[in-house]
Amino acid sequence: MNEKLTYKEKEALPDSVFGLPERREYPMPDAAHVRAAESYFRYCPEELKPKLAKAILAQAKEFGVDVESPAVKQYAQK
């Protein structure tokens, strides 16, 4: 499965599926993209990590994904 969204596919997504909706970054429309967001978490700007971490955990719960990253879990508690 190709996890990469095309520009057109990304444009069609609602803001609600983005980890950082105001920047339309870290799209998580499905389980594969939740895992991708978790793996790219370290590249998120420091000040936005708590918001992204909470979004990752929320989408992970919706899609039944087990979040393994200690960093994501830690930032979600901030």
C-alpha positions in Angstrom: 0.0 0.0 0.0 1.2 3.5 -0.9 1.1 5.7 2.2 2.0 8.8 0.3 -1.0 11.1 -0.4 -1.1 13.0 -3.6 -1.4 16.8 -3.4 -5.0 16.4 -4.7 -5.8 13.8 -2.1 -4.3 15.9 0.7 -6.2 19.0 -0.4 -9.5 17.1 -0.3 -9.0 16.0 3.4 -10.9 17.9 6.1 -8.9 19.8 8.6 -10.0 17.4 11.3 -7.8 14.6 10.1 -4.6 16.6 10.4 -2.4 16.5 13.5 -1.7 20.2 13.0 -4.8 21.4 11.2 -3.8 25.1 11.1 -0.7 24.1 9.1 -2.4 21.1 7.4 0.5 18.9 8.4 0.6 15.3 9.6 -2.6 14.0 7.8 -4.1 10.9 9.5 -7.1 9.8 7.5 -6.3 6.1 8.2 -4.3 3.7 10.4 -1.2 3.8 8.1 -1.0 7.5 8.3 -1.4 7.5 12.1 1.7 5.3 12.2 3.5 7.6 9.7 2.7 10.6 11.9 4.1 8.8 14.9 7.3 8.0 13.1 7.7 11.6 11.9 6.8 13.1 15.3 10.5 13.9 16.0 10.5 16.5 13.1 7.6 18.5 14.6 8.6 21.9 16.0 9.0 21.6 19.8 6.3 24.0 20.7 3.7 22.1 18.6 4.6 18.6 19.9 2.0 18.5 22.7 -0.8 19.3 20.3 0.4 16.8 17.7 0.9 14.1 20.3 -2.7 14.5 21.5 -3.9 14.3 17.9 -1.9 11.2 17.2 -3.3 9.5 20.3 -6.9 10.5 19.4 -6.6 9.3 15.8 -4.8 6.1 17.0 -7.7 5.3 19.3 -10.2 5.8 16.4 -8.3 3.5 14.1 -7.2 0.9 16.7 -3.5 1.7 16.4 -1.2 1.0 19.3 1.1 4.0 19.8 4.5 2.8 20.8 6.5 6.0 20.9 7.4 7.0 24.5 7.9 10.6 23.2 4.4 10.8 21.8 2.9 9.5 25.1 5.0 11.9 27.1 4.2 15.0 25.1 0.5 14.1 25.1 0.5 14.6 28.9 1.8 18.2 28.7 
